[in-house]
Amino acid sequence: MLAELIDKLDYDGSPNFLHGEELERAGDYSHIFRRARQRMGLHGVYVLRQPAAKDELKSLVPVVYICQASDDDQARKSGDWPGIRMLRHS
């Protein structure tokens, strides 16, 4: 189901979609991504990159977090984070 969503968003294979080990190497954001993995079931993040930045990892701007909740209660709790909008994929 999650793979289907990522495919529909056309994120699969995009250099702007960080997932797996890439989240750990995301410079200043790696600690945020680690926490989101633990608390929100983070699977991946779509980012914008500032052009011509010296350090590519420091030029990231996260714009979409792809998370998976085990049930509706967990999704509601995750949605309590400021700036987070939870969408149900079916």
PyMOL commands that place a pseudoatom at each C-alpha (Angstrom):
pseudoatom trace, name=CA, resn=MET, resi=1, chain=A, elem=C, hetatm=0, pos=[0.000, 0.000, 0.000]
pseudoatom trace, name=CA, resn=LEU, resi=2, chain=A, elem=C, hetatm=0, pos=[2.818, 2.416, 0.864]
pseudoatom trace, name=CA, resn=ALA, resi=3, chain=A, elem=C, hetatm=0, pos=[4.732, 1.494, -2.299]
pseudoatom trace, name=CA, resn=GLU, resi=4, chain=A, elem=C, hetatm=0, pos=[1.582, 2.183, -4.311]
pseudoatom trace, name=CA, resn=LEU, resi=5, chain=A, elem=C, hetatm=0, pos=[1.273, 5.675, -2.802]
pseudoatom trace, name=CA, resn=ILE, resi=6, chain=A, elem=C, hetatm=0, pos=[4.929, 6.448, -3.513]
pseudoatom trace, name=CA, resn=ASP, resi=7, chain=A, elem=C, hetatm=0, pos=[4.449, 5.256, -7.090]
pseudoatom trace, name=CA, resn=LYS, resi=8, chain=A, elem=C, hetatm=0, pos=[1.312, 7.388, -7.559]
pseudoatom trace, name=CA, resn=LEU, resi=9, chain=A, elem=C, hetatm=0, pos=[3.191, 10.430, -6.301]
pseudoatom trace, name=CA, resn=ASP, resi=10, chain=A, elem=C, hetatm=0, pos=[5.932, 9.597, -8.827]
pseudoatom trace, name=CA, resn=TYR, resi=11, chain=A, elem=C, hetatm=0, pos=[8.553, 9.647, -6.052]
pseudoatom trace, name=CA, resn=ASP, resi=12, chain=A, elem=C, hetatm=0, pos=[9.955, 6.184, -6.770]
pseudoatom trace, name=CA, resn=GLY, resi=13, chain=A, elem=C, hetatm=0, pos=[13.432, 6.596, -8.243]
pseudoatom trace, name=CA, resn=SER, resi=14, chain=A, elem=C, hetatm=0, pos=[13.428, 10.373, -7.769]
pseudoatom trace, name=CA, resn=PRO, resi=15, chain=A, elem=C, hetatm=0, pos=[16.707, 11.789, -6.443]
pseudoatom trace, name=CA, resn=ASN, resi=16, chain=A, elem=C, hetatm=0, pos=[14.555, 14.105, -4.308]
pseudoatom trace, name=CA, resn=PHE, resi=17, chain=A, elem=C, hetatm=0, pos=[12.895, 11.224, -2.435]
pseudoatom trace, name=CA, resn=LEU, resi=18, chain=A, elem=C, hetatm=0, pos=[15.027, 10.147, 0.515]
pseudoatom trace, name=CA, resn=HIS, resi=19, chain=A, elem=C, hetatm=0, pos=[14.366, 6.810, 2.199]
pseudoatom trace, name=CA, resn=GLY, resi=20, chain=A, elem=C, hetatm=0, pos=[16.208, 4.020, 3.983]
pseudoatom trace, name=CA, resn=GLU, resi=21, chain=A, elem=C, hetatm=0, pos=[19.863, 4.792, 4.653]
pseudoatom trace, name=CA, resn=GLU, resi=22, chain=A, elem=C, hetatm=0, pos=[19.595, 8.127, 2.826]
pseudoatom trace, name=CA, resn=LEU, resi=23, chain=A, elem=C, hetatm=0, pos=[17.599, 9.469, 5.775]
pseudoatom trace, name=CA, resn=GLU, resi=24, chain=A, elem=C, hetatm=0, pos=[20.555, 8.764, 8.079]
pseudoatom trace, name=CA, resn=ARG, resi=25, chain=A, elem=C, hetatm=0, pos=[22.907, 10.738, 5.825]
pseudoatom trace, name=CA, resn=ALA, resi=26, chain=A, elem=C, hetatm=0, pos=[20.639, 13.773, 5.488]
pseudoatom trace, name=CA, resn=GLY, resi=27, chain=A, elem=C, hetatm=0, pos=[22.953, 16.219, 7.229]
pseudoatom trace, name=CA, resn=ASP, resi=28, chain=A, elem=C, hetatm=0, pos=[21.204, 18.564, 9.635]
pseudoatom trace, name=CA, resn=TYR, resi=29, chain=A, elem=C, hetatm=0, pos=[17.889, 16.706, 9.268]
pseudoatom trace, name=CA, resn=SER, resi=30, chain=A, elem=C, hetatm=0, pos=[18.985, 13.160, 10.134]
pseudoatom trace, name=CA, resn=HIS, resi=31, chain=A, elem=C, hetatm=0, pos=[18.018, 13.532, 13.819]
pseudoatom trace, name=CA, resn=ILE, resi=32, chain=A, elem=C, hetatm=0, pos=[14.556, 14.822, 12.848]
pseudoatom trace, name=CA, resn=PHE, resi=33, chain=A, elem=C, hetatm=0, pos=[14.064, 11.958, 10.412]
pseudoatom trace, name=CA, resn=ARG, resi=34, chain=A, elem=C, hetatm=0, pos=[15.199, 9.444, 13.042]
pseudoatom trace, name=CA, resn=ARG, resi=35, chain=A, elem=C, hetatm=0, pos=[12.670, 10.814, 15.521]
pseudoatom trace, name=CA, resn=ALA, resi=36, chain=A, elem=C, hetatm=0, pos=[9.914, 10.784, 12.893]
pseudoatom trace, name=CA, resn=ARG, resi=37, chain=A, elem=C, hetatm=0, pos=[10.753, 7.135, 12.141]
pseudoatom trace, name=CA, resn=GLN, resi=38, chain=A, elem=C, hetatm=0, pos=[10.321, 6.255, 15.811]
pseudoatom trace, name=CA, resn=ARG, resi=39, chain=A, elem=C, hetatm=0, pos=[7.205, 8.312, 16.486]
pseudoatom trace, name=CA, resn=MET, resi=40, chain=A, elem=C, hetatm=0, pos=[5.413, 8.514, 13.158]
pseudoatom trace, name=CA, resn=GLY, resi=41, chain=A, elem=C, hetatm=0, pos=[6.477, 5.473, 11.132]
pseudoatom trace, name=CA, resn=LEU, resi=42, chain=A, elem=C, hetatm=0, pos=[8.437, 7.610, 8.659]
pseudoatom trace, name=CA, resn=HIS, resi=43, chain=A, elem=C, hetatm=0, pos=[9.208, 5.783, 5.437]
pseudoatom trace, name=CA, resn=GLY, resi=44, chain=A, elem=C, hetatm=0, pos=[10.598, 8.568, 3.279]
pseudoatom trace, name=CA, resn=VAL, resi=45, chain=A, elem=C, hetatm=0, pos=[10.817, 12.304, 2.689]
pseudoatom trace, name=CA, resn=TYR, resi=46, chain=A, elem=C, hetatm=0, pos=[10.454, 14.261, -0.527]
pseudoatom trace, name=CA, resn=VAL, resi=47, chain=A, elem=C, hetatm=0, pos=[12.863, 17.204, -0.456]
pseudoatom trace, name=CA, resn=LEU, resi=48, chain=A, elem=C, hetatm=0, pos=[13.683, 20.246, -2.516]
pseudoatom trace, name=CA, resn=ARG, resi=49, chain=A, elem=C, hetatm=0, pos=[17.326, 21.007, -3.097]
pseudoatom trace, name=CA, resn=GLN, resi=50, chain=A, elem=C, hetatm=0, pos=[18.826, 24.449, -3.386]
pseudoatom trace, name=CA, resn=PRO, resi=51, chain=A, elem=C, hetatm=0, pos=[20.732, 24.729, -6.647]
pseudoatom trace, name=CA, resn=ALA, resi=52, chain=A, elem=C, hetatm=0, pos=[24.483, 25.210, -6.663]
pseudoatom trace, name=CA, resn=ALA, resi=53, chain=A, elem=C, hetatm=0, pos=[24.911, 24.546, -2.949]
pseudoatom trace, name=CA, resn=LYS, resi=54, chain=A, elem=C, hetatm=0, pos=[28.418, 23.540, -1.885]
pseudoatom trace, name=CA, resn=ASP, resi=55, chain=A, elem=C, hetatm=0, pos=[27.142, 20.811, 0.415]
pseudoatom trace, name=CA, resn=GLU, resi=56, chain=A, elem=C, hetatm=0, pos=[24.217, 19.020, -1.218]
pseudoatom trace, name=CA, resn=LEU, resi=57, chain=A, elem=C, hetatm=0, pos=[22.989, 17.526, 2.074]
pseudoatom trace, name=CA, resn=LYS, resi=58, chain=A, elem=C, hetatm=0, pos=[22.851, 20.917, 3.767]
pseudoatom trace, name=CA, resn=SER, resi=59, chain=A, elem=C, hetatm=0, pos=[20.744, 22.340, 0.939]
pseudoatom trace, name=CA, resn=LEU, resi=60, chain=A, elem=C, hetatm=0, pos=[17.746, 20.081, 1.645]
pseudoatom trace, name=CA, resn=VAL, resi=61, chain=A, elem=C, hetatm=0, pos=[14.282, 21.455, 2.310]
pseudoatom trace, name=CA, resn=PRO, resi=62, chain=A, elem=C, hetatm=0, pos=[11.883, 18.666, 3.413]
pseudoatom trace, name=CA, resn=VAL, resi=63, chain=A, elem=C, hetatm=0, pos=[8.399, 19.225, 1.995]
pseudoatom trace, name=CA, resn=VAL, resi=64, chain=A, elem=C, hetatm=0, pos=[6.535, 15.882, 2.210]
pseudoatom trace, name=CA, resn=TYR, resi=65, chain=A, elem=C, hetatm=0, pos=[6.922, 13.178, 4.851]
pseudoatom trace, name=CA, resn=ILE, resi=66, chain=A, elem=C, hetatm=0, pos=[5.581, 9.719, 3.930]
pseudoatom trace, name=CA, resn=CYS, resi=67, chain=A, elem=C, hetatm=0, pos=[4.610, 7.829, 7.094]
pseudoatom trace, name=CA, resn=GLN, resi=68, chain=A, elem=C, hetatm=0, pos=[2.627, 4.713, 7.869]
pseudoatom trace, name=CA, resn=ALA, resi=69, chain=A, elem=C, hetatm=0, pos=[0.474, 4.316, 10.967]
pseudoatom trace, name=CA, resn=SER, resi=70, chain=A, elem=C, hetatm=0, pos=[-0.630, 0.939, 12.277]
pseudoatom trace, name=CA, resn=ASP, resi=71, chain=A, elem=C, hetatm=0, pos=[-4.146, 2.224, 13.031]
pseudoatom trace, name=CA, resn=ASP, resi=72, chain=A, elem=C, hetatm=0, pos=[-6.303, 5.368, 13.126]
pseudoatom trace, name=CA, resn=ASP, resi=73, chain=A, elem=C, hetatm=0, pos=[-5.338, 6.203, 16.721]
pseudoatom trace, name=CA, resn=GLN, resi=74, chain=A, elem=C, hetatm=0, pos=[-1.645, 6.218, 15.890]
pseudoatom trace, name=CA, resn=ALA, resi=75, chain=A, elem=C, hetatm=0, pos=[-2.316, 8.377, 12.829]
pseudoatom trace, name=CA, resn=ARG, resi=76, chain=A, elem=C, hetatm=0, pos=[-4.263, 10.899, 14.914]
pseudoatom trace, name=CA, resn=LYS, resi=77, chain=A, elem=C, hetatm=0, pos=[-1.468, 11.095, 17.504]
pseudoatom trace, name=CA, resn=SER, resi=78, chain=A, elem=C, hetatm=0, pos=[1.116, 11.637, 14.763]
pseudoatom trace, name=CA, resn=GLY, resi=79, chain=A, elem=C, hetatm=0, pos=[-1.061, 14.377, 13.317]
pseudoatom trace, name=CA, resn=ASP, resi=80, chain=A, elem=C, hetatm=0, pos=[-0.640, 16.364, 16.531]
pseudoatom trace, name=CA, resn=TRP, resi=81, chain=A, elem=C, hetatm=0, pos=[2.838, 17.472, 15.442]
pseudoatom trace, name=CA, resn=PRO, resi=82, chain=A, elem=C, hetatm=0, pos=[2.869, 21.148, 14.380]
pseudoatom trace, name=CA, resn=GLY, resi=83, chain=A, elem=C, hetatm=0, pos=[2.779, 21.545, 10.624]
pseudoatom trace, name=CA, resn=ILE, resi=84, chain=A, elem=C, hetatm=0, pos=[1.883, 17.882, 9.986]
pseudoatom trace, name=CA, resn=ARG, resi=85, chain=A, elem=C, hetatm=0, pos=[-1.162, 17.063, 7.890]
pseudoatom trace, name=CA, resn=MET, resi=86, chain=A, elem=C, hetatm=0, pos=[-2.131, 13.407, 7.854]
pseudoatom trace, name=CA, resn=LEU, resi=87, chain=A, elem=C, hetatm=0, pos=[-3.756, 12.050, 4.695]
pseudoatom trace, name=CA, resn=ARG, resi=88, chain=A, elem=C, hetatm=0, pos=[-5.429, 8.681, 4.468]
pseudoatom trace, name=CA, resn=HIS, resi=89, chain=A, elem=C, hetatm=0, pos=[-4.408, 6.600, 1.468]
pseudoatom trace, name=CA, resn=SER, resi=90, chain=A, elem=C, hetatm=0, pos=[-6.827, 3.934, 0.322]
for i in range(1, 90): cmd.bond("trace and resi %d" % i, "trace and resi %d" % (i + 1))
show_as sticks, trace
zoom trace
